[in-house]
Amino acid sequence: MRTTDLASSIGPDLIALRRELHQMPELGLELPKTQKKVLDALAGLDLEVTVGQGLSSVVAVLRGGGGSRSGTDRPVVLLRGDMDGLRVSEDLPLDYVSQHPGQMHACGHDLHVAGLVGAARILHELRDELEGDVVFMFQPAEEGPGGAKPMVDEGLLDAAGRRVDAAYALHVYSSEHPRGTWFGRPGPLMAAADEVVVRVVGEGGHGSAPSRAKDPIPVACEIVLALQTLVTRGFSVFDPVVITVGKFVGGTKDNIIPDDAVFEATVRSLSPQSRAEVMRRIEQLATGIAEGHGLRAEVTQLPGYPVTMNDEAEYAFAKATIEDLFGADRYVHQRDPEMGSEDFSFVGELVPSAYVNLSACPVDDYENAPDNHSPRADFDDAVVPDGAALLAELALRRCAQLAGGDA
């Protein structure tokens, strides 16, 4: 395959880029150094490049020269790579360790960026064969507060002058599977992630006389426990919901009953129906329990990322492409969705999409290797050329299919 050959030839450059990026992780929506590094890496290619207005994104459009279609009749494929790091202090003995204290590329986004740059270089080399246009999406803030939706709002999906027909993304893992293994599944791949803040309002008083106060702490605790019963008794195990209370604040001293108690929870779900229903039931449960004790509950819902859904047809196409490029023995079906979340879901809500995973585990004991987000999460960047080759091949083949009239 020409894409794999070209990826191998530029592999050392891509790995060097990845290691430069690894030393300079940035957080959130503003990634000025990373953005400049991406722009420098794309310099010299015949691309239409724009940068974000409200975030440090980069969007590059490559116009293919192949095929007979022209203008608004040409297919458009989007390829995405997220760029941000995490607020994690790196604990690895690397000669390219993070130079930004307290920040680390602990989720492999540096590999994603290098792979997407590689795909741009490969497709630029093969642009005379490319029967459509490709949008390269370099996205900040996947780890929060979310960069995909602002990019969509700024016109990402119409960057080529017409709406994207299909979109693809990949993610690397530091554990779980042997190095070089691809894995994924059709349908729901990752959960929606929403946040709920509950404030139970009572009346403070002396800890020795709780009957003369309205103690919010036991009521808040009762709500927390009831949420777990809500999950197990209110939702099917085949359409799971996860509620985790990660923060609970109430009181200042052992003998003082406070006026209020506050807790924060993350809420994960795998279908739009369960997502809407669990949020409705949480508010109903919290307010009902509080009222039953003569107190009041204020429930604030903070919507997050939607469910990441793999379009059945696009997933099948991506899987077939992987098996053709790398062999069927390197692909493993992912039985269950993950309850983690991903803001590529905002693209997937609007465009048929596929999201696949690639193990970059550097050790043979992959089952016990540190997971993504660990300060010891390590990634073998020898897989970067494979990621670049796959993204390029997906764009080439899908544009050719669409240009030929295949859905």
Secondary structure, 3 states (H helix, E strand, C coil): CHHHHHHHHHHHHHHHHHHHHHCCCCCCCCCHHHHHHHHHHHCCCCCEEEECCCCCCEEEEEECCCCCCCHHHCCEEEEEEECCCECCCCCCCCCCCCCCCCCECCCCHHHHHHHHHHHHHHHHHCCCCCCCEEEEEEECCCCCCCCHHHHHHCCHHHCCCCCCCEEEEEEEECCCCCCCCEEECCEEEECEEEEEEEEEECECEECCCHHHCECHHHHHHHHHHHHHHHHHHHCCCCCCEEEEEEEEEECCCCCEECCEEEEEEEEEECCHHHHHHHHHHHHHHHHHHHHHCCCEEEEEEEEEECCEEECHHHHHHHHHHHHHHHCHHHEEECCCCECCCCCCHHHHCCCCEEEEEEECCCCCCHHHCCCCCCCCCCCCHHHHHHHHHHHHHHHHHHHHHHHCCCC
